[in-house]
Amino acid sequence: MGAFLHIGIRMDMTMSTDHSRDEIVAQIKDEIDLNNYDYKGIVEGRHYWAIKPSLFEGEAFCDFLRTQYKAFGYANATTEEMIEKLKKAKGKEEFMRLVEENEVGDCYLLQHERCYVGGIAISYPMISLFSEGKFLMEEYQGTLAYAQHMARLQRDKYPIADCLCYTIY
């Protein structure tokens, strides 16, 4: 069985109030760097963390995207044009608007993603930067975890690398 592999940025996250904020932080801190998110409290009955808008500002975000597309083997004139459009965006809100209006190439929003970290179910929208299909779904967890870990090793240079997620949809 196959589906599409998506690599993208985990945006805002919500978690059930069945767990306290402290329990959630303790369970996910090794997998997700919450320094890249602002806790907004309980919104619509769920713990809510918003990705920091500053991660989308400046040349570092564009350099991060160039690095990712080069690693994917998709660095070309089209991706560079997309990155140039994003460079002119003023933070997260404008970035999201460009994605939602299909102004930035192959980036698009996946609304209802979910993962489990330390027994905590995390729901989040994801901006897919890269999509590849048909991806075989047998024994993929270890491979995706490895690839995600390797991409996150860039976190010192690009803090947003900790917001990368790999999913099959």
N, C-alpha and C positions, 0 to 999 in steps of 0.2 A: 504494500500500500504506500502511496506517496502523497505528498502535499508540498506546499511552498515553504521554503526556508526564508525567514525575514530576519534581518539584522537592523536594529534601530535603537532609538533613544526612548527609554522608559520615562514617560512624562509624569504627571501627577499620580499619586498612589493612594488607594483607600484600603482600609482593613477593618474587619468586623470589630465591634465593641465588645465581643465575647472575651477579648483579651484587653488588658490595660495597656496604656501607652508604654509603660516601662517594660512589660512583658514582650511587647512587639519589638521594641528597640533591642532588648537582650537577645531575642531569637534571630533577628535579621542583620545585626550589626556586622557580622563577618562576611555577609554576602552583598549587602547594599550599604553604601556609604551615605548615611543620612545627613552628613554635612552638606550634601548637594541639594537638599530639600528643606523647605520650611514647614514646620508643623503648624497647621491652621486650626487645629482643634477637631471637634466632632461636627461633621457637616453631613446632613441628611442621614444621621444615625450611624455614621462610619468615621473612624479615624482618618484624617486627610492630611497628606503631605504634598506640597506643591514644589515642583522643581524650581530651583533658583533662576530667576530671569538672567542674572549676570553670566550664567554659563553660555548664553547665546550671543553675548556681546563681544565685539572686538575681533581682532585678527586671529586669536587663538582658536576660536570656534571654526573659522574657515580653514585654518591649518589642520585642525583635527579632521574635518571632512575630507580634505585633500589626502591626508594620510590613510583614511579608511578606504576611499575609492581606489587609491593606488594599491593597497593591500588586497582588495577584492579583484584587482585586475581591470577596473572599469574607469580609470582616470583617462578622460578624453575631453574634447572641446565641449561636449554637452554637459558633462559634470562640472567643468570649470565655469561655464555660463551660469549654471545653477548656483554655484558657490558665490559667484560675483553678485547675483541677485540677493542672496542671503546676507552678504557683507553689508548691503545697504539697509537691511532690515534693522529696526531699532528694538532689539530684545525679543523675548519669548513670544509676546502677543503678536507682533508683526510676523515673526517666523511661522507661528501657527496659522495666521491668516493666509500667508503665501502657500503653505502646504494645503490648506483646505480649499483654496481657489485654484489648485493645480498649476501654480505659477513656477514651481521649482522642479521641473523634470519628473523623475520617477519617485520622488518622496511622496508618501501619502500616509494618512492616518488610519491606524487599526484601532478601533474604539474599545473593544471589550476583551482585552488580553487578561490572562490570569496565570499566576505562578504560585508555587508553594515554597516558602523558605522557612526552614525550622518548624514546620507544622502550621505556619501562618499563611492563610490565603491572601494574596495581594492582587487587587484588581487595578488595572491601569490602561490608559490609552498609550499607544506606541507610535512614534513617527518612524515608519519603515524607510531606511536609507537605501537598502539593498534587498532585492528579492530574487530568489533562484528557485526554480521548480523543474521538475518533480523531484522531490527530496525523499529518499527512502526512509521509512520510519522505524526500521528495526535497529535496536541497539544504538540509538542516536544520543541518549542523554549524556554519556561520558564524552563523546566527541564534541557536543555543543558546549558542555561545561568547560572543556579544555580550550576551545576556541574563544569562548567568552573570557576566560581567565587570561589568556594571552593578550587579548585586546585591552583588557583592563590594566595590564602592566604599563600602559601609557599614562596612567592617572597622574603621575608627578608632573608631566608636561601638559596634559589635557585633563583637568578634573572631570569633565563631562564623560570621559571614558568609563567612569564608574557607573554611568547611567545606561550604558549599552546593554542590550538584551538580545538574545537569540531565541527565536521561537519558530515553531512549525505550525502553520495555519492552513 
